[in-house]
């Protein structure tokens, strides 16, 4: 599977930090059209629209019984569901992708990483860590190493282990990446570490940087959530003005996205 890092993520997951897969043109016009339109929608931040289009691409790939294209479309569909927090739907699509790539002989690293992200978000930490180690065994790619480090740091942070979280962040910082979504995920982890260390001023600044990077990557939901975390940090620091500003911007963005209740 070849990657498009122009939009890249989970997943946030770490903030879903992965991107849609891309393959050479299949020769099927309908499949290519839906894949291209879906990728454009994803890169423009229209994740719900991308889900609809990747769903159509998946249907076409199934009709063709093309294992590689089924895997790509199902993976991309799962990724979009993860970005929107729809973990059950993501798991179903990812299971289909995993089966398809096993049939086609594709590298499982991307699927394993997304599976690890879903497990982490579902609170299945040991399973997530096991899958993360499998990612490293399957791929030497630096972006995979970076995302695994952030995933492990996220889990350590959830367990309140500051030292292990810091070590994971330090591991990620050794790897040079330029993608704004990956950099945003790193800043978000840094902000969470500062909160654990009772340093709200530094945390607020890190969440602000994360929000700006998510905005650059057109990851609107993650941007809004980072702004909300910045508001919490500013409030803890006693900076009411900035806290209210970040909270208002977060609420306004989420409402415009139809996510008032988040």
ROSEVO-862317 format. One line per field, with one value per residue: chain; x, y, z of N, C-alpha, C in turn; residue in three letters. Coordinates in steps of 0.001 Angstrom, whole numbers. Atoms other than C-alpha are relative to their C-alpha. Layout:
N
cadena: A, ...
neast: X, ...
nnorth: Y, ...
nup: Z, ...
caeast: X, ...
canorth: Y, ...
caup: Z, ...
ceast: X, ...
cnorth: Y, ...
cup: Z, ...
residuo: Ala, ...
END
This chain:
262
cadena: A, A, A, A, A, A, A, A, A, A, A, A, A, A, A, A, A, A, A, A, A, A, A, A, A, A, A, A, A, A, A, A, A, A, A, A, A, A, A, A, A, A, A, A, A, A, A, A, A, A, A, A, A, A, A, A, A, A, A, A, A, A, A, A, A, A, A, A, A, A, A, A, A, A, A, A, A, A, A, A, A, A, A, A, A, A, A, A, A, A, A, A, A, A, A, A, A, A, A, A, A, A, A, A, A, A, A, A, A, A, A, A, A, A, A, A, A, A, A, A, A, A, A, A, A, A, A, A, A, A, A, A, A, A, A, A, A, A, A, A, A, A, A, A, A, A, A, A, A, A, A, A, A, A, A, A, A, A, A, A, A, A, A, A, A, A, A, A, A, A, A, A, A, A, A, A, A, A, A, A, A, A, A, A, A, A, A, A, A, A, A, A, A, A, A, A, A, A, A, A, A, A, A, A, A, A, A, A, A, A, A, A, A, A, A, A, A, A, A, A, A, A, A, A, A, A, A, A, A, A, A, A, A, A, A, A, A, A, A, A, A, A, A, A, A, A, A, A, A, A, A, A, A, A, A, A, A, A, A, A, A, A
neast: 848, -711, 671, 124, -212, 446, 1115, -249, 942, 1023, 1005, 121, -376, -1027, 833, -68, -970, -275, 654, 563, -929, 131, -572, -42, 1334, 418, 515, 1450, 303, 882, -794, -967, 714, 422, -1196, -548, 913, -79, -1266, 136, 886, -779, -1023, 682, 626, 1396, -151, 1279, 145, -981, 556, 967, -703, -785, 968, 294, -1196, -58, 993, -518, -1127, 587, 562, -1135, -726, -1404, -374, -768, 891, 902, -778, -213, 1254, 472, -904, 301, 1298, -239, -720, 947, 863, -786, -128, 1279, 302, 956, -930, 612, 5, -1397, -477, 579, -708, -1407, -58, 62, -1279, -1030, 194, -331, -1444, -598, 195, -810, -1411, -445, -623, 1077, -367, 1005, 1184, -338, -71, 1355, 610, -557, 635, 1373, -78, -341, 1173, 1008, -513, -665, -1372, -959, 183, -541, -1461, -415, 149, -1021, -1263, 110, -230, -1442, -563, 433, -437, -1034, 332, -143, 1302, 564, -727, 439, 1359, -31, -524, 1063, 1041, -482, 11, 1392, 420, -705, 631, 1276, -309, -603, -1434, -652, -1329, 150, 573, -1101, -928, 628, -73, -1404, -237, 631, -736, -1216, 377, 353, 1221, 433, 1443, 601, 833, -901, -573, 1077, 155, -1135, 257, 1087, -576, -810, 920, 510, -1100, -91, 1099, -374, -1077, 566, -531, 1082, -381, -682, 991, 871, -754, -125, 1298, 183, -790, 689, 1181, -415, -463, 1180, 681, -780, 255, 1443, 581, 794, 437, -1162, -325, 921, -281, -1245, 359, 702, -1017, -719, 868, -104, -1323, -30, 813, -802, -1082, 591, 131, 1412, 263, -378, 818, 1314, -193, -197, 1219, 981, -395, 211, 1441, 519, -443, 709, 1409, 69, -202, 1109, -478, 200, -54, -1294
nnorth: -1187, -1268, -941, -1413, -703, -1382, -248, 742, 215, 213, 461, -550, 1005, -865, -815, 589, -735, 625, -556, 1007, 703, -329, 997, -408, 92, 1389, 216, -66, -1426, -276, 136, -1099, -1253, -64, -116, -1350, -945, 240, -549, -1463, -332, 205, -1038, -1266, 62, 459, 1422, 692, 188, 1010, 1303, 389, 303, 1216, 1085, 330, 629, 1345, 809, 294, 925, 1309, 513, 431, 1007, -401, 2, -1196, -1157, 182, -364, -1450, -713, 320, -688, -1432, -162, 149, -1192, -1110, 252, -274, -1455, -512, 636, 1093, 1110, 1280, 62, 106, 1366, 864, -262, 386, 1458, 347, -404, 930, 1242, -241, -147, 1322, 727, -594, 5, -1359, -257, -243, -1012, -1049, 577, 259, -1276, -487, 924, -371, -1264, 294, 690, -998, -844, 821, 332, 1310, -486, 1068, 397, -1082, 51, 1184, -325, -1004, 714, 693, -1017, -199, 1201, 69, -1144, -876, -1351, -960, -502, 1034, -64, -1227, 169, 992, -684, -842, 880, 510, -1142, -273, 1018, -277, -1183, 442, 722, -941, 271, -1149, 353, 787, -885, -858, 826, 234, -1262, -177, 923, -600, -1205, 399, 329, -1225, 23, -1349, -32, -780, 791, 704, -989, -396, 1075, -108, -1143, 365, 849, -877, -734, 906, 219, -1197, 37, 961, -617, -1202, -1172, -349, -1022, 708, 873, -815, -378, 1194, 264, -1029, 408, 1153, -495, -679, 1021, 721, -907, 53, 1299, 71, 973, -967, 552, 33, -1396, -486, 701, -572, -1305, 220, 358, -1239, -764, 613, -305, -1426, -189, 495, -968, -1243, -947, 119, -576, 954, 1203, -252, -120, 1318, 788, -517, 428, 1447, 263, -510, 914, 1270, -228, -128, 1346, 842, 819, -823, 760, 610
nup: 0, -1, -866, 323, -1249, 129, -906, -1224, -1020, -640, -870, -1220, -945, 204, 755, 1327, 776, 1285, 1178, 898, 870, 1416, 895, 1401, 604, 174, 1343, -79, -111, -1140, -1219, -50, -242, -1399, -837, 147, -652, -1442, -486, -14, -1121, -1226, -117, -249, -1318, 108, -302, 201, 1445, 386, -383, 1024, 1243, -189, -26, 1399, 551, -563, 698, 1343, -152, -282, 1256, 810, -790, 25, -1409, -336, -16, -1152, -1183, -36, -257, -1354, -924, 35, -648, -1436, -453, -90, -1159, -1201, -134, -510, -1277, 218, -149, 371, 1462, 436, -230, 1032, 1264, -119, 69, 1422, 586, -466, 756, 1406, 167, -208, 1264, 1073, -369, -307, -1300, -966, -993, -118, -633, -1397, -705, -204, -960, -1304, -359, -417, -1288, -1017, -249, -680, -1327, 27, 84, 257, 1394, 820, -56, 752, 1419, 330, 195, 1287, 1034, 110, 616, 1403, 800, -539, 439, -1092, -438, -862, -1271, -665, -483, -1076, -1188, -545, -532, -1283, -916, -345, -965, -1257, -588, -557, -1234, -934, -101, 626, 501, 1217, 1018, 451, 787, 1304, 737, 393, 1110, 1178, 388, 718, 1374, 721, 799, 371, 171, -1077, -896, -901, -903, -920, -979, -927, -884, -907, -1038, -848, -852, -1031, -954, -832, -958, -1032, -792, -628, 683, 916, 982, 1085, 630, 846, 1198, 838, 612, 1033, 1166, 588, 702, 1233, 937, 481, 923, 1245, 620, 255, -907, -759, -1282, -886, -292, -1020, -1255, -524, -552, -1266, -989, -309, -908, -1322, -542, -337, -1206, -1113, -206, -474, 1113, 356, 1317, 1039, -164, 601, 1443, 591, -164, 956, 1340, 77, 41, 1267, 1045, -147, 363, 1461, 541, -431, -1106, -1190, -1239, -277
caeast: 0, 1332, 499, -760, 747, -758, -3736, -2200, -3324, -6005, -6090, -5832, -5236, -2739, -5404, -5800, -2775, -2913, -4016, -6045, -4235, -3624, -3014, -2169, -5236, -7231, -8426, -12015, -13437, -16166, -13777, -11143, -13696, -15084, -11616, -10423, -13509, -13246, -9589, -10368, -13229, -10926, -8193, -10749, -11926, -15265, -14907, -18623, -18689, -15537, -17293, -20105, -17668, -15345, -18446, -19277, -15686, -15860, -19041, -17399, -14257, -16407, -18177, -14772, -13558, -10288, -8676, -6244, -8946, -11332, -8583, -7808, -11444, -12332, -9233, -10008, -13600, -12414, -10018, -12788, -15031, -12226, -11729, -15428, -15274, -17433, -15384, -17869, -18309, -14543, -13913, -16270, -14596, -11121, -11864, -12789, -9621, -7482, -8962, -8554, -4912, -4137, -5558, -3622, -359, -241, 1844, -349, 1361, -1277, -4148, -2381, -1736, -5355, -6457, -4143, -5642, -9176, -8189, -6620, -9738, -11848, -9712, -8084, -4577, -2726, -4210, -3273, 345, 609, -683, 1708, 4663, 3381, 3403, 7095, 7805, 5934, 7375, 10581, 8815, 9574, 5978, 4913, 7626, 6551, 2896, 3643, 5706, 2812, 357, 2470, 2848, -913, -1496, 1165, -474, -3856, -2206, -722, 2857, 4676, 8130, 6966, 4940, 7949, 10130, 7638, 7520, 11327, 11355, 8934, 11040, 14031, 12102, 11877, 8360, 6822, 3177, 1028, -1331, 1518, 3103, -261, -568, 2885, 1947, -1265, 704, 3127, 190, -1171, 2249, 2403, -1001, 234, 3201, 879, 2201, -1011, 633, 2941, 47, -2166, 560, 1050, -2687, -2795, 1, -1862, -5028, -3196, -1582, -4891, -6396, -3596, -4334, -8100, -8810, -11636, -12914, -9428, -8785, -11879, -11026, -7503, -8977, -11215, -8223, -6413, -9400, -9197, -5471, -5852, -8596, -6314, -3627, -6054, -6162, -9924, -9836, -7925, -9904, -13205, -11839, -10651, -13854, -16054, -14076, -14219, -17966, -18643, -16589, -18197, -21683, -20961, -19857, -23077, -21321, -22824, -22854, -19174
canorth: 0, 3438, 6378, 9895, 12000, 15239, 14794, 12797, 11456, 8283, 8739, 10866, 8913, 9674, 11320, 9286, 10300, 8089, 8962, 7230, 4580, 5087, 2646, 2965, 3510, 295, 803, 867, 4341, 4124, 2915, 5492, 8316, 7456, 6986, 10330, 12200, 10578, 11546, 15156, 15225, 13812, 16336, 19151, 18026, 16662, 13321, 12429, 12950, 10857, 8022, 8005, 7992, 5357, 3253, 3432, 2579, -431, -1654, -1408, -3192, -6000, -6317, -6673, -9104, -7155, -7920, -4993, -2465, -3954, -3594, 5, 1137, -690, 700, 4240, 3840, 2630, 5566, 8062, 6412, 6624, 10323, 10877, 8734, 5968, 3083, 244, 1062, 1449, -2003, -3645, -1955, -2638, -6354, -6488, -4601, -6974, -10030, -8476, -7500, -10959, -12373, -9925, -10220, -6519, -5119, -5163, -2245, 382, -1897, -2911, 723, 1677, -1419, -407, 3080, 1723, -588, 2327, 4430, 1537, 1249, -2027, -889, -4200, -5197, -1799, -2114, -5620, -4416, -1449, -3809, -5768, -2533, -2057, -5642, -5182, -1826, 219, 3329, 6431, 7648, 4297, 4510, 8052, 7130, 4060, 6209, 8658, 5816, 4319, 7780, 8290, 5019, 5860, 9252, 7587, 5491, 8596, 7467, 10741, 9201, 6671, 9331, 11641, 8794, 8073, 11755, 11883, 8844, 10583, 13750, 11796, 11133, 13935, 14438, 17429, 16423, 18903, 16252, 14209, 17335, 18311, 14915, 15391, 18829, 17403, 14719, 17372, 19397, 16402, 15786, 19381, 18944, 15829, 17897, 20669, 23162, 24617, 27594, 25340, 22942, 25715, 26841, 23262, 22791, 26105, 24858, 21582, 23448, 25584, 22510, 20630, 23704, 23658, 19976, 20685, 18363, 20506, 18160, 17628, 21370, 22131, 19486, 20925, 24388, 23001, 21437, 24769, 26428, 23957, 24588, 28376, 28150, 26079, 28742, 31474, 33111, 33563, 35722, 33204, 30311, 31877, 32715, 29146, 27617, 29876, 29033, 25298, 25330, 27390, 25042, 21889, 23388, 24290, 20695, 19431, 18144, 20290, 17481, 16570
caup: 0, -896, 1353, 759, 3489, 2172, 4486, 7273, 11209, 13506, 14556, 16531, 18357, 19060, 17242, 14205, 12363, 9357, 5803, 3122, 1136, -2541, -5356, -9012, -11226, -11341, -14900, -13686, -14216, -11588, -8894, -9763, -9807, -6369, -4883, -6273, -5103, -1666, -1320, -2238, 276, 2972, 2241, 2394, 5825, 4559, 6316, 6245, 2480, 2161, 4005, 1463, -1456, -11, 636, -3068, -3942, -1634, -3278, -6694, -5481, -4074, -7419, -9056, -6354, -6329, -2971, -3059, -3904, -1330, 1256, 314, 279, 3505, 5241, 4112, 5242, 8654, 8954, 8266, 10861, 13431, 12744, 13468, 16598, 15093, 16462, 15976, 12289, 11958, 13419, 10918, 7940, 9262, 9687, 6001, 5074, 7137, 5414, 1969, 2487, 3825, 583, -1592, 338, 1249, 4103, 7251, 9036, 8262, 9248, 12461, 13371, 12868, 14785, 17635, 17604, 17845, 20704, 22576, 22182, 23426, 26555, 25469, 26331, 26411, 23064, 21647, 22818, 21375, 18010, 18115, 18502, 15510, 13483, 14241, 13212, 9932, 8889, 9400, 8072, 10144, 10167, 11627, 14304, 15108, 15444, 17547, 19909, 20272, 20791, 23543, 25069, 24980, 26812, 29403, 29915, 30449, 33165, 34784, 34149, 33494, 33061, 30470, 28663, 28514, 27224, 24427, 23459, 23422, 21121, 18736, 18764, 17431, 14218, 11669, 10346, 8589, 8321, 10284, 11654, 13074, 14536, 16029, 17699, 19195, 20555, 22012, 23838, 25095, 26398, 28257, 29809, 31019, 32630, 34443, 35630, 36863, 34297, 32803, 31082, 29076, 28435, 27066, 24671, 23438, 22855, 20976, 18710, 18216, 17270, 14711, 13153, 12992, 11333, 8744, 8105, 7810, 10702, 12053, 14776, 16214, 15950, 18006, 20610, 20937, 21450, 24173, 25908, 25628, 27316, 30195, 30580, 30473, 33097, 35323, 34839, 35906, 32465, 32180, 29057, 26963, 28429, 27364, 23919, 23234, 24611, 22477, 19346, 20119, 20767, 17665, 15486, 16882, 16513, 12882, 12348, 13901, 17009, 19771, 22285, 22133
ceast: 887, -828, -93, 156, -435, -1108, 268, 227, 155, 141, 257, -317, 876, -676, -49, 907, 263, -798, -596, 1087, -251, 644, 74, -1403, -367, -423, -1507, -398, -857, 767, 976, -677, -388, 1184, 573, -866, 68, 1275, -58, -878, 749, 993, -603, -732, -1442, -40, -1292, -247, 966, -504, -975, 706, 873, -919, -366, 1194, 111, -998, 499, 1142, -495, -552, 1098, 764, 1502, 456, 752, -909, -1038, 718, 198, -1273, -500, 875, -323, -1327, 162, 689, -948, -935, 744, 103, -1275, -407, -975, 762, -598, -16, 1419, 500, -517, 746, 1438, 162, -37, 1315, 1093, -71, 438, 1506, 734, -99, 918, 1495, 556, 635, -1077, 234, -1085, -1258, 259, 40, -1393, -742, 485, -627, -1413, 3, 320, -1202, -1120, 451, 690, 1504, 1014, -79, 608, 1524, 541, -61, 1061, 1350, -5, 212, 1493, 677, -299, 577, 1083, -283, 17, -1344, -698, 671, -453, -1381, -93, 518, -1083, -1114, 406, 32, -1400, -499, 673, -605, -1330, 193, 678, 1493, 770, 1328, -104, -575, 1077, 973, -558, 58, 1431, 352, -578, 810, 1314, -272, -469, -1254, -395, -1512, -671, -866, 845, 611, -1042, -192, 1126, -210, -1106, 516, 847, -886, -532, 1070, 124, -1122, 294, 1047, -457, 622, -1028, 356, 672, -975, -884, 706, 136, -1323, -340, 761, -658, -1209, 348, 463, -1164, -785, 696, -278, -1474, -658, -835, -418, 1160, 443, -855, 275, 1293, -256, -699, 977, 823, -806, 105, 1339, 110, -802, 776, 1138, -522, -147, -1421, -287, 337, -831, -1362, 91, 129, -1269, -1074, 314, -226, -1480, -604, 372, -772, -1473, -165, 202, -1149, 349, -135, 230, 1360, 670
cnorth: 1242, 1021, 1372, 754, 1459, 316, -510, 787, -609, 749, 167, -740, 670, 1034, -486, 768, -588, 648, -1096, -681, 403, -1100, 584, -137, -1434, -304, 11, 1449, 327, -67, 1161, 1327, 135, 132, 1411, 1038, -147, 594, 1518, 443, -129, 1136, 1370, 5, -460, -1514, -778, -268, -1060, -1400, -498, -453, -1252, -1220, -442, -692, -1442, -925, -404, -1023, -1410, -628, -549, -1165, 247, 177, 1265, 1216, -106, 426, 1491, 750, -246, 671, 1492, 309, -87, 1233, 1178, -173, 290, 1496, 619, -655, -1154, -1324, -1345, -181, -188, -1433, -959, 172, -481, -1519, -467, 339, -1004, -1312, 173, 109, -1310, -807, 540, 8, 1370, 114, 377, 1181, 1059, -505, -238, 1288, 547, -876, 318, 1295, -225, -667, 981, 848, -763, -423, -1344, 230, -1097, -484, 1048, -48, -1197, 252, 1011, -661, -764, 964, 171, -1196, -51, 1102, 812, 1473, 974, 525, -1028, 22, 1197, -195, -1042, 630, 870, -846, -533, 1119, 334, -985, 222, 1210, -357, -736, 879, -178, 1083, -390, -767, 843, 903, -780, -251, 1260, 248, -902, 571, 1193, -318, -201, 1268, -228, 1443, 98, 721, -810, -776, 961, 475, -1048, 35, 1153, -321, -882, 834, 789, -856, -310, 1194, 50, -980, 581, 1284, 1279, 474, 1047, -653, -911, 786, 383, -1187, -322, 1045, -372, -1191, 452, 659, -1009, -825, 865, -18, -1287, -216, -1122, 785, -525, -13, 1405, 519, -651, 513, 1374, -149, -399, 1224, 839, -538, 350, 1471, 278, -449, 958, 1341, 1062, -119, 495, -982, -1281, 177, 105, -1379, -855, 436, -486, -1501, -327, 427, -946, -1317, 141, 87, -1343, -948, -900, 750, -769, -567, 679
cup: 0, 747, -621, 1303, -92, 982, 1399, 1296, 589, 546, 811, 813, 849, -795, -1358, -890, -1355, -1120, -849, -819, -1437, -817, -1398, -583, -321, -1423, -34, 271, 1219, 1322, 152, 316, 1474, 948, -48, 698, 1514, 578, 85, 1168, 1319, 212, 255, 1340, -11, 218, -227, -1481, -501, 344, -1063, -1274, 119, 96, -1409, -660, 494, -694, -1389, 73, 313, -1270, -896, 640, -53, 1451, 408, 105, 1119, 1274, 128, 382, 1416, 1053, 71, 677, 1519, 572, 181, 1195, 1307, 242, 573, 1314, -91, 26, -399, -1516, -535, 136, -1064, -1320, 58, -49, -1458, -695, 347, -776, -1451, -204, 260, -1281, -1096, 308, 304, 1376, 1017, 942, 200, 718, 1484, 811, 282, 1012, 1418, 514, 522, 1377, 1129, 361, 704, 1393, 85, -142, -309, -1442, -931, -37, -774, -1507, -439, -243, -1323, -1163, -226, -641, -1497, -864, 704, -291, 1188, 496, 891, 1375, 809, 629, 1117, 1292, 642, 606, 1366, 1044, 467, 1046, 1358, 705, 637, 1326, 1038, 192, -754, -630, -1318, -1131, -581, -888, -1404, -856, -486, -1176, -1290, -505, -707, -1488, -706, -830, -299, -138, 1163, 956, 993, 1019, 1022, 1084, 1031, 975, 1005, 1128, 952, 954, 1125, 1048, 937, 1036, 1129, 941, 692, -563, -1029, -1050, -1209, -750, -957, -1296, -950, -694, -1068, -1269, -696, -805, -1319, -1050, -544, -987, -1361, -760, -339, 800, 1014, 1374, 991, 379, 1146, 1353, 631, 607, 1352, 1109, 397, 977, 1415, 655, 396, 1265, 1243, 339, 508, -1063, -562, -1412, -1123, 95, -674, -1512, -649, 95, -990, -1405, -190, -142, -1325, -1147, 62, -384, -1506, -684, 368, 1150, 1324, 1293, 358, 1179
residuo: Unk, Unk, Unk, Unk, Unk, Unk, Unk, Unk, Unk, Unk, Unk, Unk, Unk, Unk, Unk, Unk, Unk, Unk, Unk, Unk, Unk, Unk, Unk, Unk, Unk, Unk, Unk, Unk, Unk, Unk, Unk, Unk, Unk, Unk, Unk, Unk, Unk, Unk, Unk, Unk, Unk, Unk, Unk, Unk, Unk, Unk, Unk, Unk, Unk, Unk, Unk, Unk, Unk, Unk, Unk, Unk, Unk, Unk, Unk, Unk, Unk, Unk, Unk, Unk, Unk, Unk, Unk, Unk, Unk, Unk, Unk, Unk, Unk, Unk, Unk, Unk, Unk, Unk, Unk, Unk, Unk, Unk, Unk, Unk, Unk, Unk, Unk, Unk, Unk, Unk, Unk, Unk, Unk, Unk, Unk, Unk, Unk, Unk, Unk, Unk, Unk, Unk, Unk, Unk, Unk, Unk, Unk, Unk, Unk, Unk, Unk, Unk, Unk, Unk, Unk, Unk, Unk, Unk, Unk, Unk, Unk, Unk, Unk, Unk, Unk, Unk, Unk, Unk, Unk, Unk, Unk, Unk, Unk, Unk, Unk, Unk, Unk, Unk, Unk, Unk, Unk, Unk, Unk, Unk, Unk, Unk, Unk, Unk, Unk, Unk, Unk, Unk, Unk, Unk, Unk, Unk, Unk, Unk, Unk, Unk, Unk, Unk, Unk, Unk, Unk, Unk, Unk, Unk, Unk, Unk, Unk, Unk, Unk, Unk, Unk, Unk, Unk, Unk, Unk, Unk, Unk, Unk, Unk, Unk, Unk, Unk, Unk, Unk, Unk, Unk, Unk, Unk, Unk, Unk, Unk, Unk, Unk, Unk, Unk, Unk, Unk, Unk, Unk, Unk, Unk, Unk, Unk, Unk, Unk, Unk, Unk, Unk, Unk, Unk, Unk, Unk, Unk, Unk, Unk, Unk, Unk, Unk, Unk, Unk, Unk, Unk, Unk, Unk, Unk, Unk, Unk, Unk, Unk, Unk, Unk, Unk, Unk, Unk, Unk, Unk, Unk, Unk, Unk, Unk, Unk, Unk, Unk, Unk, Unk, Unk, Unk, Unk, Unk, Unk, Unk, Unk, Unk, Unk, Unk, Unk, Unk, Unk
END
